[in-house]
Amino acid sequence: MEDKELLKTLCMSHGPSGREHWLGDYVTEVFSEFGQVTRDNLNNIIIHKKGKGKGKIMLMAHLDEVFMIITEVKENGFLAFKGNGIDPKTLVSKEVIIHGKEAIHGIIGIKPPHLMKDEDRKKAVTIDSLLIDTGYSKESLENIVKPGDYVTVKGNYKELLNNNVSVKTVDDRGGVVALYRCAKELKNIKHDMDVYFVCSAQEEVGHRGAKTATNRINPDIGIAVDVTFDCGMYGLEHGDTELGKGGVICIGPNIHPKVRKHLMKVCKEYNIPFQLEVEAGNTGTDAWDIQVAGEGIATLLISIPIKYMHTSVETVNMDDIKNTGYMMAKLIESIKGEELEELVCF
């Protein structure tokens, strides 16, 4: 399968935190050619590809997406909701899918500026000021939707210039595609370590799947694959990570220095483009929980730069996804079983 096809299918699907099983069967089917696939009690999907020597390496990308959740069914087909991980002002006029007894469409509305008082126009948009309009009567809607039902943003997939793509949920289904690309590369590579690809659950609500999966696998090396911010227009003001310049290798206390330096050496040897970013504390990713599982795991974080994170138009460069997968495959190839203990020790 081509990377773009997989990214489109994954991102246009819906799987909020705690409901990753909605696309679990598809992910299982896609990865089944690479090894034994299991699913645990928290909806983590784990693919085990055996090596020819000793050692275990785990590559993890989270499958869940940011979401909203219904709190009240109101009159005239309107729904009140809470959000998780979404800036309220990005929701105005968005199409959404309400996942009730059946999936129904809605539009998030707000009072038109013509009808607002001057002081209201100056206020920040809050979740409390937004409602989902379904067009149903309250009586009809209550037969389909109830408080606690999930809501996700409806996405549109667009191919842009320079091999860029815009769609919802690149965070972190782009990381899942990078795992897929790595798995494809490894089909033609002899490697010592057993490889565990993990599509983790509930990252957006506290890296919960990372905790359980890492404790179960207990790898020698763990790599979290997530997204980071492009530093161009509307991106980070300080930094130089950009779309199209490769995966981003993190430096900081969450990251094992020797394994990170080894990865950079591999990238230079094979002319794989990469970028660097520094994080002085919590990386806000599965890497934070991987590192402290069990007796401690040698951890890396490789991020794919994107624009407009946690919106319906997250934008990514397909070459960055490909090169992220490739650098992980070459790293796995480079680590010999007899050298593993020395590499992961300080």
Secondary structure, 3 states (H helix, E strand, C coil): CCHHHHHHHHHHCCCECCCHHHHHHHHHHHHHHHCEEEECCCCCEEEEECCCCCCEEEEEEECCECEEEEEEECHHHEEEEEEECCCHHHCCCCEEEEECCCEEEEEEECCCHHHCCHHHHCCCCCHHHCEEECCCCHHHHHCCCCCCCEEEECCCCEECHHHEEECCCHHHHHHHHHHHHHHHHHCCCCCCCEEEEEEECCHHHCCHHHHHHHHHHCCCEEEEEEEEECCCCCCCCCCCCCCCCCEEEEECCCCCHHHHHHHHHHHHHCCCCEEEEECCCCCCCCHHHHCCCCCCCEEEEEEEEEECCCCCCCEEEHHHHHHHHHHHHHHHHHCCHHHHHHHHCC
